[in-house]
Amino acid sequence: MTERVESVRSGALFEQLGAAWQQFGRNIVFDDPNTDTPLLRAEGLRFATRYLAAGALLSMELADPGYPEFGRWADTTCSWGIDNPDLIYTLAAVSGDRTYRISGDRGTAHYFDIQVHSPHFCEAPDYRINSNIDSRTLVTGADGEFELLLGPERPAGYTGNWLTIDAEAGSLCVRQVFSDWVTERPANLVIECLDSVYPPPAPLSEADAAARTERLMRWLDKAGTFWDGQCKLSLNAPANSLEFSPLSVSAWGGFQNQSYGMGSFVCEPDEAVILEFTPPNCHYWSFGLGNWYWETVNWFSRQSSLNHLQARLDEDGVFRAVIAHRDPGVPNWLDTGGHTHGTVNGRLLLTDTVPNPTMRLVPFEDVRKYLPETPAVTPAERSEQIRLRRRSAHLRNSH
């Protein structure tokens, strides 16, 4: 404890944090010869600041389990870790020896899930899902209102929504999955620690600030290395291929009940990749593109992702999408955002089976030969689609 306080007073911890961020940038962005292009240099610098900002929020701000609050750690302004454009992600700090109440209105999202991490999400990959509850079992009122208690032991006589958490619990995440970006409404939630008193008995201490900063440095070092490794697994997959994880494989620390698909696309400006996929019986599915840093390609201003409600299926029930640099004039265009090499990411939620898609590289000018029955989308229609997409994304994220 004394060493932590001294490191704050002397400025040593601040210098260590700066060195950790610089090393993160060197390791993941600037020392990689594959990123030596104008686009990737620009996106790399932005990604380094985004990842630091996300870590600062998670480690420094949303860090008091006695007085927790929800904060959004991935959205239109802070993409990392191949965040899903269809989701709102929020996180709050918790402690395994306290009892909490989450209450409010769950909204009308297609799917709603709360999961607890042990220890803290920032300790990736060394955390696990402690417990979770989702919209299938969460009991709500007629207007979506609910109360959920969570802690080490259910209060005597309490029969409502409950989650047991273990002694190592450190954070919890709320995921809201939106199929219809226009009509589905986000939740309004508050989290309270039932063991706390008001006002808080003490302000932020030097020791606590030091502990939070040390967690932020682990976020930059250990967690950053892990997320980069996961991204490279996708990038290094055979070109123009994607494979979903089997149902028997645990989601580890990701989204429970979801099969993740990871793969890569390689496509020059005069080429296109045709992705074909027969949707299984599932609650939700989607595909999206990511860049070299596992950021989702600008999904609010480009159609770089499509979910089961947004996509158009052909008469044979097959989803056929075109990955391309410019608009091929088909409904299911996935915009590369200028990237000739990136990741393809699929998601299947509550699925009965896990079919894997096929991907085929073709000349851009031949797209219509492979998709003769696909209707045409005019430039004016596409422009209006993107305008509405951006509007819906920002309205949803304004909550």
N, C-alpha and C positions, 0 to 999 in steps of 0.2 A: 504494500500500500504506500509506504514512504517513497519507494522508487517511482511509483506512478505519479505521485504528487510532484516530486522533484522534476520529473521529465516534462510536466506541464509548465512549471515555473521557469525552467531553464530554456524552454522552447525546443528541447531536443525531440519531443514527440512530433511537433509540427514539422521539423526537418525530416524525421523518419517518414512521415506521411507523404511529404513531397517526393522523397526518394522512391517510395513505393509506387506512387502514381507514375513517376517518370519511368520506372522499370516496367510497369504494366504497359505503358505506351510503346516502349522499345520492344518488349517481348512479343506483343500481339499485333502491333500496327507497323512500326517504322523499320524494324530490322528484317521484315519478311520480304524477300525479293518479289514475291507474287503480288504484292500490293503497290508496286512501283508504277502506278498509272495515275493520271490526274484525278479520275473519279474515286479510286480507292484511297488515295492520299487524303482527299477532302473528306470522304466518309469516315476514314480512320480517325482523323483528328476529332470529328464530331462524335464518333462512337466513344472515344476515350473520355470525353467530357460527359457524355450521357451515362456511361457506366459509373463514373465517379459520382455523378449527381444521384443516380439510383442508390448507390451504396451509402452516400451521405444521408439520404432520406431514411433508408432502412436501419442504418447503424447509429446515426447521431440523433435523428429527430423522433422516429417512431420507436423509442428505446426505453420507455419507462413503463414497466409492467404494473406499477401501482396506479398509474393514471394514463391508461392506454388511449389511443385514438387511431382511427383508420386513415391510411394514406395510400394513394395510388402510385404504384412503382413501375408501371409500364403503360404508356398511352401514346397519343399522337406526337407528343414532344419528346418521348424517351423510350425508344425501341431498343430492346436488347434481349438476348436469350430466346430468340425466335418467338416473341410474344404473338399470341393469336389475335388477329384483328377483330374477331367476333366476341372478345372477352373484355370485361372490366376486371382488373386485378386490384385488390386492396389488401393491406397487411396491417396487423397490430401486434405489439409486444404483449406477451403473457408470461406468467411464472407458474410452475407446476404446484406451488404450495398455496395458491390463491384461488378464489372463486370469482367468476365473471358472469355478467349478464349482457347478452347481445339482444337488442330489441329494435323495433321499427317496422318498416314495410318492405317486404322482400321484392317488390316490384313485379314485373311480368316477364322477366327474362326466360328464355326457352328452358334453361337449366340453371340451377343455383346450388352452390356447394361451399361448405365451410370445412376447412381442414386445419388441424393443429400440427405444428412441427416440433420435433425434439432433436437437438436443442433448438437453435435459431436458424431460420432460412439462410442467413448470411454465412453460415458455417459450411455451405455446400463444398464438397459433396458429402460431408459428414453430418447429415441430418436425415431424418426419416419422418414419415407420416405417422403421427401419434394416434389420431382418431379423426373421423370426419362424419358429417351429416349432409344430406343433399335434399333436393326438392321432392324426391320420391317419399321421404319419410318425415321431413320437417312438417310439423302441424302448424297451419296458419289459419287465421280467421277469414271471413268472407272477402275482405278487402286486402288480404295479403299480410296483415299484421301478425307479428309473432314475438315470442320471447324464448330465448335459449339460454340456459345456464350451463356453465362448464367449470370443472374444477376437479380436485382429487377425490371428493366424496359427495355423492348426491345429498342435498339437504333433506332432513327428515320430513316426510310427508309431501315432498315435491313430486308431482306426477307429470309435469310438462316436459318440453323438449330438453334433453340433457346430453352432454358429452363428458365422459371421464377422461381426464388428462393425467399424464404421469409426471413424476418429479422433475424430469429433464425438459419439460415443455418450455419453449422460448418464444414462439411466435405463432400466429394463426393467419391464414389466408382465406379471403372470400373470392370465389370466382363466379362471375355471372356470364352465361353464354347466351348471346343474342343471335337468333336466326334472322328475324326481320328487323333490320336496322331502323326502320321508319316507325313502326308501331309499338315495339316492345320497350318497356319503361324500366330504367334502373331502380335499384333499391335505395331506400333511405335508412341508414343504420347508425346505431350508436353502441359503443362498447363501454362498460363500466366495471371497475373492480369493486366487488361488494365488501372487500376488507379495508378499503381506504377511507380516510377522513379528509374533510375539507375545511380550509384550504390545505394544500400539501404542507407538511411540517417543516420542510427544508428546501432551499433552492438547489440548483445543480451544483454538485461538489466537484472539486478538481479530480478526485479519484474516479468519480463516475464518468466525467468527461474523458479521462484517460482510457478507461475501459471501453468506452464507445469508440474512441479513435483506434484502439488496438483491433477492435472488431472490423472497423472500416479497412484497416491495412490487410487483414486476413481476406476480406472481400476482394481487394485488389490483387492479392497474391494467390492464395490457395483457390478461392472460388473462381477468380478470373481465369486461372490456368485450366480449371475444370471445364468451364463453359466454352473456352476456346477449343479444348480438346474435343468436346461434343460436336462443335461446329465443324472441325476438321474431319471428323468421322463421316459427316454428310458430304462435305466437299470432295473427299477422297473416295467416295463410293464410285462404282463404274459410271461413266458418263451416261446421262439420260436414263437413270434407273431410280426406283424407289421401292423400298420394302417396309411393310408394316411389322411391328413387333407382334409375336404370337399372343393369344389371349392368356396363355399360361405365364407370361412374363409380367412381373409386378411393375407398377408404375413408379416404383422407388419413391422418389420425393416429388414426382410430378403430379399430374391430374389423375386421381383415382378413377377406375372404370373406363379409362381411355387407352386405346391402342395408338401409338405414335408411328407415323411413317417418316422415314428419313432417306434422303437421296440427293442427287445432284442433277443439274442441267448444264449442258455446254452447247452454246448456240451463238453463231455469228450473226451479224446484222442481216445477211441475205439468206438466213436459214430459219427454220421453225421446228419446234418439238411438239408432236401431237401426243397428248396424254389420254389414255382410254382407261375407264374404270367403271365396273358394274357395281353400283352401291349395294351393300348388304342390308339386311334388316337391322337398323340401328336408330338411335335417338337423334344422332347428329353426325354429319361428316363435313370435311372441308379440305381444301388444298390451298397452299400459298407458297410464294417464293421469298427467299432470303438472300442477303448479300454475303460478302466474304466474312463479315464479323457477326453473322447470325442475327442481324437486324432484319425485320420484315421489310421488304421493299415498300416504300412509301404507299401504304395501303389506303390512306384516306384521300389521296389525290390521284391515285392510279389503281386500276383494277388488277392488283397483284394477288388477290385472293378471292375465292368463291366458296360459299357454303351450300348445304343441301337445298336451301330455299332460294338462294340467288342463282344457282346454276340451272342451265337448261339441259334436259335429258333428251336424247334422240328417241325415235319411236320404238327402238329395240330396248329401251331402258338403260342405255349406256351413256355415261358422262364423257364427252369428248371435248377436251380443252386444247387451246393452241398457245404454247409458250413462244413469245416472239417479241422483238424489239419495237416493232411498229404494228399498228392496228391491222389485223388480217380481215376485219369486217365480219367477224363471227361473234355470237353472243358470249361464248366461254373463252374470251381472250385473257391470258395471264401475262401481264406486262412485266418485262424483265427489268425495267428501270435503268436500262443502259448496260446491264451486266451480261457479259458473255459466258461467265461461269458463276453459278450460285447454287443455293440449296433449294430443294423441293420438299415441302413439309406437309404431311397428311395427318388427319386426326379422325378417329372413329370412336364415338362415345356410346357406351352401352350397346355394343354390337354383338350379334350372334356369331358372325364369322369374320375372317380377316382376308378378303381378297386383295391381291396386290395388283396395281395398275401396270400397264405397259406404256413405254415411251419410245417414240420413233422420230429420228431426225430426218427432216425432209427439206428440200428447197422451199423458200418462202413462197415463190411464185406457184408452187404446186399444191398449196394447202387445199384449194378447192377441189383438186382431183381426189383427195383423200376424204373430203367432207362434202360430197355433192348434195346431200339433203339438208345441210345446215342453212338456216335462213341468214340473210344478209343484215348487217347493222351499218347504217350510214354514218358518216362523220358527225353529222348534226345529232343523230340519236346517241352516239357514243359520248359526245360532249355533254349532253343533258344527263346521261347516266352518271358520269363522273361528278358533275355538279351536285346531283342529288346524293351521291355516295358521300362526298365530302361534307355536305350539309348535315346528313344524318349522323356521320361519325362525330362531328363536333358538337351537335346537340346532345348526343348520348354522353360524350365525355365532359360536358359542362356540368353534369350532376356531381 
